[in-house]
């Protein structure tokens, strides 16, 4: 069954106005749509590019009514949007992905339970409702382990590593200090993975789906630092990831853009770490390296358009700018030198305040070969770490 395509000039609603909401808004405007952004933070970047801006709390019932009346359809930029807000909006307008999908994904225990019950591969896990029972939960999954809040938390926040039994008491105290009534946690086995991978899958309201190339990721203290695409290695692994991604989103009956974060074990087996029900940081390369970006795909699935082509036009390496990275880059000749590198594309998110561990932008390095893009990305990261930024940059030789 073909979905009804919203006409040009329709208003698309997006909950959340960070960089993902901003990039969605720009993609929607390019396709002739207007966008209403609802984000409580008046300095959220998407407010500056939106047609309609609602910088008010998500609990405002008056704004809920106005927002629902204004928009034709609703999407969201991240999974920590209140599920009850999506359910309320869904009574009046379509929400894509649905509130049911959001409810499963935004609670890590619900998400892992859904995946495990449907036969999808996940690391061993156990639930935790009382910090005093941490050691009992760990015994179910083994050491080393990782404890995460069941809801909220991202980029390494709300997570505690537990390498050995002697670390349990310290982690228990940390959990107790941050605990709130009714809070739950998930305890997972820290599996000995060989690589961290991710794959974007797009699914329309008609059930048609497609996947982007498999990407390989490098994290630093829980925050994505670098993504390279296509991931090196066996094409068999890439096909397994694509099939798994489509199966998971089909089972969810999701409509929109999703990302599966994966662990590849030494034997080649893939385990699902987490699912994101929206465009993903590791998919930012699609803005510059693909015929249709992940954000345009979000617009297409939200508005009922056909899915776009997912062709990779060039190998790419994406490097996140975190905290002071953006300020370092803009000092002296850093920015000029960077932009003189063939294939370097700079994206700054326009966030007014620089804070540690905050994503301020990213740089995509395109190259005729992945090794060329990787070489430029490595020089850039070394320059950020050692300074003066890129002052001694020279063309990478094959």
C-alpha positions in Angstrom: 0.0 0.0 0.0 1.4 3.4 -1.1 1.7 6.1 1.6 0.0 9.4 0.9 2.8 12.0 0.2 2.3 15.3 2.0 2.2 18.2 -0.4 4.8 20.9 -0.7 4.3 23.5 2.0 3.0 21.1 4.6 4.4 21.5 8.1 6.5 18.7 9.6 6.8 18.7 13.3 10.0 17.6 15.0 10.5 17.1 18.8 14.0 18.1 19.8 16.0 20.9 18.3 19.7 19.8 18.6 22.0 19.2 15.7 19.9 16.2 14.5 16.8 18.3 14.5 18.6 21.1 12.8 19.9 18.9 10.0 16.4 17.3 9.6 14.9 20.8 9.3 17.4 21.9 6.6 16.7 18.7 4.6 12.9 19.3 4.9 13.2 22.9 3.8 15.2 21.9 0.7 12.3 19.6 -0.2 9.8 22.4 0.1 8.4 21.6 3.5 8.0 23.9 6.5 9.1 22.7 9.9 7.9 23.3 13.5 10.5 22.6 16.1 9.6 21.9 19.7 12.5 22.0 22.1 12.5 23.5 25.6 16.0 24.9 25.1 15.7 28.3 23.5 19.3 28.0 22.2 18.8 24.7 20.5 20.3 25.0 17.0 17.1 23.9 15.1 15.1 26.9 16.4 17.2 29.2 14.1 16.3 27.3 10.9 12.7 26.3 11.7 9.7 28.0 10.2 7.9 27.7 13.6 9.7 27.5 16.9 8.4 26.4 20.3 11.1 26.9 23.0 8.8 25.7 25.8 8.7 22.7 28.2 7.3 19.4 26.7 4.7 19.4 29.6 2.9 22.6 28.2 -0.6 21.3 27.3 -1.5 24.6 25.5 1.5 24.2 23.2 0.7 20.6 22.6 -2.7 21.6 21.2 -1.1 24.3 19.1 1.6 22.1 17.8 -0.7 19.3 16.9 -3.0 21.7 15.1 -0.2 23.2 13.1 1.7 20.1 11.9 0.7 17.3 9.5 3.0 14.7 10.9 5.5 14.4 13.8 9.0 12.9 14.1 11.7 13.2 16.8 15.4 13.7 16.9 16.3 11.4 19.8 14.9 8.6 21.9 14.7 10.5 25.2 11.6 12.5 24.1 8.8 11.7 26.6 6.8 8.8 25.2 3.6 10.1 26.8 4.0 13.3 24.7 4.3 11.2 21.5 1.2 9.2 22.6 -0.8 12.4 23.1 0.3 13.8 19.7 -0.5 10.4 18.1 -4.2 10.8 19.0 -4.3 13.8 16.6 -1.5 13.3 14.0 0.8 10.5 12.7 4.0 10.1 14.7 6.9 8.4 12.9 8.4 6.3 14.4 5.4 5.5 16.5 5.1 6.0 20.2 5.0 2.2 20.6 8.4 1.9 18.9 9.7 4.7 21.1 8.4 3.0 24.3 10.3 -0.2 23.4 13.6 1.5 22.4 13.9 4.3 25.0 14.0 1.7 27.9 17.1 -0.4 27.5 15.6 -3.3 29.5 12.5 -3.2 27.3 14.7 -3.0 24.2 17.0 -5.9 25.1 14.0 -8.0 26.2 12.3 -7.3 22.8 15.4 -8.3 20.9 16.1 -11.4 23.0 12.5 -12.6 22.9 12.4 -12.3 19.1 15.6 -14.3 18.7 18.0 -11.5 17.8 21.6 -11.7 19.1 22.4 -9.6 22.1 25.1 -9.8 24.9 24.0 -11.5 28.1 22.0 -9.0 30.3 20.0 -8.8 33.5 17.7 -6.2 35.1 18.4 -4.3 38.3 15.9 -2.5 40.5 17.9 -2.3 43.7 21.6 -1.2 43.7 22.2 -3.5 46.6 21.5 -6.4 44.3 24.2 -5.4 41.8 26.5 -8.4 42.6 23.6 -10.8 42.1 22.8 -9.3 38.7 26.4 -9.5 37.7 26.6 -13.2 38.6 24.0 -13.8 35.9 26.1 -12.2 33.1 29.7 -12.6 34.5 32.7 -10.3 34.8 33.6 -7.9 33.3 30.2 -6.1 33.2 28.7 -2.8 32.4 25.8 -1.2 34.3 23.6 1.4 32.6 20.5 3.3 33.5 17.5 1.7 31.8 16.3 5.1 30.5 18.1 8.3 29.6 21.8 8.5 29.5 23.8 8.8 26.3 27.4 9.3 25.1 28.7 7.3 28.1 26.6 9.1 30.7 24.8 6.9 33.2 27.2 4.0 32.7 29.6 2.2 35.0 32.2 -0.4 34.1 32.7 -3.2 36.6 35.9 -5.1 35.6 36.0 -7.4 38.7 34.2 -8.3 41.9 36.3 -5.9 43.9 34.8 -2.9 42.0 31.2 -3.7 42.9 31.0 -1.7 46.1 32.3 1.5 44.5 29.8 1.2 41.6 27.0 0.5 44.1 27.8 3.8 45.8 27.9 5.7 42.6 24.5 4.2 41.5 22.9 5.0 44.9 24.1 8.6 44.6 22.3 9.1 41.3 19.3 6.9 42.0 15.7 8.3 41.9 12.5 6.5 43.0 11.4 3.9 40.6 14.7 3.9 38.7 15.9 0.7 37.0 19.2 -0.3 35.5 20.5 -3.0 33.1 23.6 -5.0 33.7 25.3 -6.3 30.6 28.3 -8.5 29.9 31.3 -6.6 28.5 31.8 -8.9 25.5 35.3 -9.2 24.0 34.4 -7.6 20.7 36.8 -7.1 17.9 35.1 -4.1 16.3 32.3 -1.7 16.9 30.1 -1.4 13.9 26.8 0.4 12.9 24.4 0.3 10.1 21.5 2.6 9.1 18.2 1.1 8.0 15.4 3.1 6.5 11.8 1.8 6.4 8.8 3.4 4.8 5.1 3.3 5.9 4.6 0.8 3.0 7.1 -1.7 4.5 9.8 -1.1 2.0 13.3 -0.8 3.5 16.9 -0.3 2.5 20.3 -0.2 4.3 23.3 2.0 4.0 26.9 0.5 3.9 28.2 -0.9 7.1 30.3 1.6 9.1 33.1 1.0 11.6 33.3 3.2 14.7 35.9 4.2 17.3 34.7 5.6 20.7 36.6 7.6 23.3 35.2 7.5 26.8 31.8 6.4 25.5 31.5 9.1 22.9 31.8 8.4 19.2 35.0 9.9 17.9 35.5 8.5 14.4 33.4 6.6 11.8 34.8 5.1 8.6 32.8 3.8 5.7 32.7 1.3 4.2 33.8 -0.8 7.1 36.8 -2.9 6.1 36.6 -6.6 6.2 34.4 -9.4 4.9 31.4 -8.6 2.6 29.7 -11.5 4.3 29.7 -9.6 7.6 28.3 -6.5 5.9 25.5 -8.6 4.4 24.7 -10.2 7.7 24.5 -6.8 9.3 22.1 -5.5 6.6 19.8 -8.5 6.9 19.8 -8.3 10.7 19.0 -4.5 10.6 16.0 -5.0 8.2 14.7 -7.9 10.3 14.8 -5.9 13.5 13.0 -2.9 12.1 10.5 -5.0 10.3 9.7 -6.7 13.6 9.3 -3.3 15.2 7.1 -2.2 12.4 9.1 1.0 12.5 8.7 3.8 10.0 11.7 6.1 9.8 15.5 6.0 10.0 17.0 3.6 12.5 20.6 2.7 13.4 21.8 -0.6 14.8 25.0 -0.4 16.9 26.8 -3.7 16.7 29.6 -5.6 18.3 31.6 -7.9 16.0 33.2 -10.8 18.0 36.6 -12.3 17.0 34.8 -15.2 15.2 32.7 -12.8 13.1 29.5 -13.1 15.1 27.4 -9.9 15.4 25.7 -8.9 18.6 23.3 -5.9 18.8 24.4 -3.3 21.3 21.6 -0.8 20.9 19.0 0.5 18.5 18.5 4.3 17.8 15.0 5.2 16.3 16.4 8.2 14.4 19.4 9.4 12.4 22.6 8.6 14.1 26.0 10.3 14.7 27.7 7.5 12.8 25.5 8.3 9.8 26.6 11.9 9.4 29.0 10.9 6.6 25.8 10.5 4.5 25.5 14.3 4.2 28.6 14.4 2.0 29.3 10.9 0.8 25.9 9.6 -0.3 23.4 10.4 -2.9 20.7 10.8 -0.2 21.5 11.6 3.4 20.0 10.0 6.5 18.2 13.3 7.2 16.6 13.4 3.8 15.5 9.8 4.4 13.9 10.9 7.6 12.0 13.6 5.8 11.0 11.1 3.1 9.7 8.5 5.6 8.0 11.2 7.7 6.2 12.8 4.7 5.4 9.6 2.8 7.8 10.1 0.0 9.5 7.1 -1.6 12.8 6.0 0.0 15.9 7.5 -1.5 19.0 5.9 -3.0 21.6 4.8 -0.5 24.6 4.8 -2.9 28.0 5.6 -1.4 29.6 8.1 -3.7 33.0 8.1 -2.0 34.8 6.4 0.9 34.6 8.6 4.0 35.9 9.1 7.5 33.9 11.3 9.9 35.6 12.9 12.9 33.5 14.4 15.7 34.5 17.8 17.2 34.0 17.4 20.9 34.3 20.1 23.6 37.2 22.4 22.9 38.0 20.8 19.6 35.9 23.4 17.8 37.6 26.3 19.6 41.0 24.8 18.8 40.1 24.5 15.2 39.0 28.1 14.8 42.2 29.5 16.3 44.9 30.9 14.0 45.0 29.2 10.6 43.4 26.0 11.7 40.1 26.3 9.8 41.7 27.7 6.7 44.3 24.8 6.7 41.6 22.2 7.2 39.4 23.5 4.4 42.3 23.5 2.0 42.5 19.7 2.4 40.9 18.1 -0.7 37.7 16.3 0.4 37.5 17.9 3.9 33.9 19.1 4.7 33.4 21.0 8.0 30.0 21.1 9.9 29.7 23.3 12.9 26.4 23.0 14.9 26.2 26.6 16.2 25.9 25.7 19.8 26.7 28.8 21.8 28.3 27.1 24.9 31.3 24.8 24.7 31.2 22.1 27.4 33.4 19.1 28.0 32.1 16.0 26.1 29.6 18.1 24.1 29.4 17.5 20.4 30.1 20.8 18.7 30.4 19.7 15.1 32.1 17.2 12.8 34.5 17.0 9.8 34.0 14.5 7.0 37.0 13.5 5.0 36.3 12.1 1.5 38.8 10.3 -0.6 39.3 8.3 -3.7 40.3 5.5 -1.4 39.5 4.8 2.2 43.2 4.8 3.1 43.5 8.4 1.7 40.5 9.6 3.8 41.9 7.8 6.9 45.3 9.4 6.4 43.7 12.9 6.3 41.5 12.1 9.3 44.5 10.9 11.3 46.5 14.0 10.6 43.6 16.1 11.7 43.1 14.2 14.9 46.8 14.4 15.6 46.7 18.1 15.0 43.8 18.5 17.5 45.7 16.6 20.1 49.2 18.2 19.6 48.6 21.6 17.9 49.2 24.0 16.4 46.2 22.7 14.5 47.3 21.2 11.2 50.1 23.7 10.8 52.3 21.1 9.2 49.7 19.4 7.1 51.0 17.8 3.9 49.2 15.7 1.3 48.8 12.1 2.2 50.8 9.8 -0.1 49.5 6.4 -1.2 
